[in-house]
Amino acid sequence: MNRTFTILAVLSIAGVGIDASAQPETKRKETPMVKESAWTWGYFFADKDPARVKALFGERKQTINVYRVDKVVSVKGKPGVSLDTGSTLIRVESAAKLSEPGEAGPKLLFHGVPRHLEYTTSKQRADLTKRSRADLPPGKDTVAVIIPIRKNAKWWALPTDERMAFFQKKGDQIGHTAIGAKYAEQIYRKLYHTRYAVETTDHDFITYFEFERKHTDDFKSLLTQLRDPKQNPEWNYVDREYEIWLTKTK
């Protein structure tokens, strides 16, 4: 009798599609959700395995670059990331919106959306388009620098025309755009916006640069000028900024 009851119970469970061997306490492995996006997103991961990062995006089209971390330099405020010298950083661009990987997945440092040039006149934009260099191939002499930047509330409270004025020449003040234009042929630049695209208060922009190692002094000169309020008063509104120096390896 007991044996018959046991057989009927097992058949009953199977009939309603329940796996009798399932363990209800076992947690399923978390995987990030990926969906198609109208925008191309830039993602920055701290992970030593490019294949593991690539797998997050499945079969979706992507570009991936790999870097060795050389140093992290504080400029204003504390750095928002902690990276060991010699560790690996991975940048991915894809028209896919990726939810943040779980604790077991690759560590997502930050992400954002590239946008068209802002605060430039049509003449300035045409000049930059004509003279700006392309990104560089990987190699021991290809330097990349990531600079997350946050501006204070006073900056965002300014009307658009007043913000744009800081990028233009005014008297002895050269302005952001003219300073950057001097180095357009030596230094590749890309800007990822995060303020309205990503739910974070750590930064408003992620600026990305590449250049040949022989142009390191040129790059440092660019930063010095951009951070000089006499030449670029916009700098007064920056309240957090740090540099991640890298070598582009793949």
Protein Blocks (a to p, Z undefined) as FASTA:
>chain_A
ZZmmmmmmmmmmmmnopafkbcfklccdddddddddfbdcddddddfblklmmmmnomac
cdddddddfbdcdfedcdfbdcdehiacddddddddcddddfklccdfbdcdddddehia
fklmmmmmmmpccdddedfklccddddddddfklmmpcfklmmmmmpcehjbnbjmlmmm
mmmmmpccddddfklmpccfkbmbdcdddddfklmmmmmmmmmmmmmmklmmmlmmpcbd
cddddddfZZ
